[in-house]
Amino acid sequence: MNYTAVERDLITLSSITELNYKDKFTALSAMMSPEPDIGAIQKSLIKRCDIGVYNKVEEKYSSPEFRGYVFGELEKRGIECVTYFSEGYPEALKKLKDPPVTLFLKGRRELLNNRCFSIVGSRRSTFYATNGASTFARELSRHFTIVSGFAAGADSAALGGAEYRAVSVIAFGFDHIASLPNAAMLERVEKNGLLLSEYFPTVAPQTYLFPIRNRIIAGLSVGTLVVSAGLKSGALITAGHAVANGRDVFAFPYAMTAGEGAGCNNLIHDGAVLCRGVEDVLGFYGFAPPPEKRIELSEEEAAVLEIMKEDGEIFINTLSQRLGTPSFKLIAVLSSLEIKGLVARIGGNRYTIV
């Protein structure tokens, strides 16, 4: 890619150090003036570097050899860069109070040109949340690019459901993906969708980077759906960024005693849109609901579904008692309903309606 002088400066600087929020915002503000003094800005930023002394950092930063190495390595790995001043920088992020200065991309960059919607949730999500995240992502991806994090649980389910229209925002550099337990999932996203980070590839994961990352997930999106969240959940941080930046927030409802959904219930109490089905999101943005699927059911299957609609999830022994049918006969009926995508086994001889 051909970069402007300002773009090259920002990308090169990001390879030396990571600046904090205040320093990045200061740099952006200075560069957005009618006639920015790039040299003065560079010196100001270099002085804030955590490594080395000023002269050594400046020498490295200004070195043509170093610049060549930085861009050569990025090109070799198929990494594209977009800075705040690039033509392809997402307009939605420019509206944030603290927009990322540089974005590093692997995959289908064009997905950022579409209207985005984010789906997030907890790592330890129930089947209700992960199945919902996957289903919503699949249906909403007909109209939106789906944005999420990358953790196991709800985020991974959303990325899998969206498949070819998925964007995963990670909180560290690309060099550290291979060491993750779900590296294979992120490799699929890179192949079919887009991986995005504001950090240079060598930046290692740090706990404090994750909540900072969440502002990008919310910022890219017109709305954020939280499918699961306890009272202290990173998904709530994403929802908070959405509210702070004037985006829409949606949430799955939970029973009052469900700890994994306490955060979702609080969001709904505070004004988030309650989601009973994907049509609640589609209708909010003026899209028609997905066509209703017509599935042929036997008399036994219809009877089982009728009871499960009342209970949500049920033990097979309880279902046997309610129907007056031996458990061994119900196994075949439930298996058929699983194949038809209407129920799912969730362990411990329990089944849930999908």
C-alpha positions in Angstrom: 0.0 0.0 0.0 1.0 3.6 -0.6 0.9 5.6 2.6 1.0 9.4 3.1 3.7 10.9 5.3 1.4 11.3 8.3 0.2 7.7 8.0 3.8 6.4 7.8 4.7 8.5 10.9 1.8 7.0 12.9 2.4 3.4 11.9 6.2 3.7 12.5 5.6 5.3 15.9 3.2 2.6 16.9 5.9 0.0 16.2 8.1 1.5 18.9 5.7 2.1 21.7 2.1 2.1 22.8 0.8 5.5 23.9 -1.9 5.9 26.5 -5.4 7.4 25.8 -4.4 10.9 26.7 -1.3 10.9 24.6 -3.1 9.5 21.5 -5.9 12.0 21.8 -3.4 14.8 22.2 -1.6 13.7 19.0 -4.9 13.4 17.1 -6.0 16.9 18.2 -2.7 18.4 17.1 -2.8 16.7 13.8 -6.3 17.8 13.0 -5.4 21.4 13.2 -5.4 23.3 9.8 -1.6 23.3 9.6 -0.2 20.6 12.0 3.4 20.8 13.0 4.2 17.1 12.4 7.8 17.4 13.6 6.8 18.9 16.9 4.1 16.3 17.4 6.6 13.5 16.7 9.0 14.9 19.3 6.3 15.3 21.8 5.1 11.7 21.4 8.6 10.2 21.4 9.3 11.9 24.7 6.4 9.9 26.2 7.8 6.5 25.1 8.4 4.0 27.9 11.5 2.6 26.4 15.0 4.0 26.0 16.0 7.6 26.2 14.8 10.3 23.9 17.7 10.5 21.5 17.9 6.7 20.9 14.1 6.5 20.3 14.2 9.4 18.0 17.1 7.9 16.1 15.2 4.6 15.6 12.0 6.4 14.7 13.7 8.5 12.0 15.8 5.7 10.6 14.9 4.9 6.9 16.2 1.3 7.5 13.8 0.9 10.5 10.9 2.3 8.5 11.7 -0.1 5.7 11.8 -3.0 8.1 8.5 -2.1 9.7 6.6 -1.9 6.5 8.4 -4.8 5.0 7.3 -7.0 7.9 3.7 -5.8 7.7 3.5 -6.5 4.0 5.1 -9.9 4.4 2.4 -10.9 6.9 -0.5 -9.5 4.8 -1.3 -6.9 7.4 -2.9 -3.7 6.2 -2.9 -0.5 8.2 -5.5 2.2 8.4 -4.8 5.4 10.3 -7.2 8.1 11.4 -6.1 10.0 8.3 -6.6 7.2 5.9 -9.3 7.3 3.3 -10.6 3.9 4.5 -10.8 4.7 8.2 -14.3 3.8 9.5 -16.4 7.0 9.8 -18.2 5.5 12.8 -14.9 5.4 14.8 -14.1 9.0 14.0 -17.2 9.9 16.1 -15.7 8.4 19.2 -14.4 10.6 22.0 -11.1 8.5 21.9 -10.8 7.0 18.4 -7.9 4.6 17.8 -5.1 6.3 15.9 -4.0 3.2 13.9 -5.9 0.0 12.9 -4.1 -3.2 11.8 -6.2 -5.5 9.6 -6.1 -9.0 8.3 -8.8 -10.3 6.0 -11.6 -8.6 4.2 -11.2 -4.9 4.8 -14.3 -4.1 2.8 -16.5 -5.4 5.6 -15.9 -2.2 7.5 -17.7 -0.3 4.7 -21.0 -2.0 5.7 -23.3 -1.1 8.5 -22.1 -3.0 11.6 -23.9 -4.5 14.6 -22.1 -6.1 17.6 -23.0 -9.2 19.6 -21.2 -9.8 22.8 -21.5 -11.9 26.0 -19.7 -13.8 28.7 -17.1 -16.5 28.3 -19.1 -18.8 30.5 -22.4 -18.5 28.6 -25.2 -21.0 28.7 -26.6 -22.8 25.7 -29.4 -20.2 25.7 -26.9 -17.4 25.2 -24.5 -19.1 22.7 -27.3 -20.5 20.6 -29.0 -17.2 20.6 -25.7 -15.4 19.7 -25.2 -17.8 16.7 -28.8 -17.6 15.5 -29.0 -13.8 15.8 -25.6 -13.4 14.1 -26.7 -15.6 11.2 -29.9 -13.8 10.6 -28.6 -10.3 11.2 -25.6 -10.8 8.9 -28.1 -10.6 6.0 -28.2 -6.9 6.8 -25.1 -6.1 8.9 -21.5 -6.9 9.4 -21.3 -8.6 12.8 -18.7 -7.4 15.2 -17.6 -9.2 18.4 -14.5 -10.0 20.5 -12.9 -13.4 20.3 -13.3 -15.2 23.6 -14.9 -18.6 23.9 -18.6 -18.6 24.6 -20.9 -15.9 23.3 -18.3 -14.0 21.2 -17.1 -17.2 19.4 -20.7 -18.2 18.8 -21.5 -14.9 17.2 -18.5 -15.0 14.9 -19.4 -18.5 13.9 -23.0 -17.6 13.1 -22.0 -14.6 11.0 -19.2 -16.6 9.2 -18.5 -14.5 6.0 -19.6 -11.2 7.5 -17.8 -11.4 10.9 -15.3 -8.9 12.4 -13.3 -9.9 15.4 -11.6 -7.1 17.4 -8.7 -8.4 19.4 -6.9 -6.6 22.3 -3.3 -7.3 21.4 -1.0 -7.8 18.4 -1.5 -10.5 15.7 1.7 -12.2 16.7 0.1 -13.6 19.8 -2.9 -15.3 18.2 -1.2 -18.6 17.7 -0.9 -19.1 21.4 -4.6 -18.8 22.1 -6.8 -21.8 22.8 -9.3 -20.7 20.1 -6.6 -19.7 17.5 -8.3 -21.9 14.9 -11.5 -19.9 15.2 -9.6 -16.7 14.7 -7.9 -18.2 11.7 -11.3 -18.9 10.2 -12.4 -15.3 10.8 -9.2 -14.1 9.1 -10.0 -16.3 6.1 -13.7 -15.6 5.8 -14.1 -12.2 7.6 -11.8 -9.7 9.2 -9.4 -9.5 12.2 -8.8 -6.0 13.6 -6.5 -4.6 16.3 -5.3 -1.1 17.2 -2.0 -2.6 18.4 1.2 -3.3 16.5 1.6 -7.1 15.9 4.2 -7.5 18.6 2.1 -6.1 21.5 1.4 -8.8 24.0 -2.0 -9.3 25.7 -2.4 -7.3 28.9 -5.5 -7.4 31.1 -6.1 -3.6 30.9 -6.2 -3.7 27.1 -9.4 -5.7 27.0 -11.8 -3.1 28.3 -10.1 -0.4 26.2 -10.6 -2.7 23.1 -14.4 -2.8 23.8 -14.9 0.9 22.8 -14.0 -0.2 19.2 -16.5 -3.0 19.2 -19.2 -0.6 20.3 -17.9 2.3 18.2 -18.0 0.4 14.9 -21.6 -0.6 15.5 -25.0 1.1 15.2 -26.2 -1.2 18.0 -24.9 -3.7 20.5 -26.7 -6.9 21.7 -25.6 -8.4 25.0 -26.7 -12.0 25.1 -25.2 -12.8 28.6 -23.6 -10.8 31.3 -23.2 -11.1 35.1 -23.1 -8.1 37.3 -19.4 -7.7 36.5 -18.8 -8.5 32.9 -16.8 -7.1 30.0 -19.9 -7.2 27.9 -21.3 -4.5 30.2 -18.3 -2.3 29.5 -19.1 -2.7 25.7 -22.7 -1.7 26.4 -21.4 1.3 28.4 -19.3 2.5 25.5 -22.3 2.1 23.2 -24.5 4.3 25.4 -21.7 6.9 25.9 -21.4 7.2 22.1 -25.1 7.3 21.3 -25.4 3.8 20.0 -28.4 1.4 20.6 -28.3 -1.3 23.2 -30.2 -4.6 23.2 -30.2 -7.5 25.7 -31.6 -11.0 26.2 -34.0 -11.3 29.2 -33.2 -13.7 32.0 -35.0 -15.1 35.1 -34.5 -13.1 38.2 -32.4 -15.8 39.8 -30.1 -16.3 36.8 -26.7 -14.9 37.8 -25.3 -15.2 34.3 -28.0 -12.8 33.1 -28.2 -10.3 35.9 -26.3 -7.7 33.9 -28.7 -8.2 31.0 -31.7 -7.6 33.2 -30.1 -4.5 34.6 -29.5 -3.2 31.0 -33.2 -3.8 30.2 -34.2 -2.0 33.4 -32.1 1.0 32.4 -33.6 1.2 28.9 -32.0 -1.4 26.6 -34.3 -3.0 24.1 -35.5 -6.4 25.3 -34.9 -9.1 22.6 -37.4 -11.9 22.4 -36.3 -12.8 18.9 -34.2 -11.5 16.0 -37.3 -9.7 14.7 -36.9 -7.2 17.6 -33.6 -6.0 16.2 -34.6 -6.2 12.6 -37.8 -4.3 13.3 -36.0 -1.6 15.2 -33.9 -0.8 12.1 -36.8 -1.2 9.7 -36.1 -4.6 8.2 -38.7 -7.3 7.7 -38.5 -10.4 10.0 -37.0 -13.6 8.6 -39.6 -15.9 6.9 -41.1 -18.4 9.3 -39.8 -21.9 8.8 -42.5 -24.6 8.2 -41.4 -27.9 9.7 -43.5 -31.0 9.6 -44.0 -32.5 13.0 -45.3 -35.9 14.1 -48.0 -36.0 16.8 -45.4 -37.1 19.4 -43.0 -34.3 18.3 -45.7 -31.7 18.6 -46.7 -32.9 22.1 -43.1 -32.7 23.3 -42.6 -29.2 21.9 -45.8 -28.0 23.5 -44.5 -28.9 26.9 -41.0 -27.6 26.3 -42.4 -24.2 25.2 -43.8 -23.9 28.7 -40.7 -24.9 30.5 -37.8 -23.8 28.2 -35.6 -26.7 29.3 -36.6 -29.9 31.0 -35.2 -33.3 32.2 -36.2 -36.2 30.1 -37.7 -38.0 33.2 -39.9 -35.0 33.9 -41.0 -34.9 30.3 -41.8 -38.6 30.5 -44.0 -38.1 33.6 -45.8 -35.2 32.0 -46.6 -37.1 28.8 -47.0 -40.5 30.4 -44.5 -41.9 27.8 -41.5 -44.1 28.8 -38.2 -42.3 28.6 -36.7 -44.7 26.1 -39.5 -43.9 23.6 -38.9 -40.2 24.1 -35.2 -40.4 23.1 -36.1 -41.1 19.5 -38.6 -38.2 19.4 -36.1 -35.8 20.9 -33.4 -37.0 18.5 -35.7 -36.2 15.6 -36.4 -32.8 17.0 -32.6 -32.2 17.4 -32.1 -33.0 13.8 -34.8 -30.6 12.8 -33.0 -27.9 14.9 -35.9 -27.4 17.3 -34.4 -28.7 20.6 -30.9 -29.4 21.9 -29.4 -31.6 24.6 -27.5 -29.6 27.2 -26.2 -32.4 29.4 -27.4 -34.2 32.4 -30.4 -35.7 30.5 -31.7 -32.2 30.0 -33.1 -30.7 26.8 -33.9 -27.2 25.8 -36.0 -25.6 23.1 -34.0 -23.8 20.5 
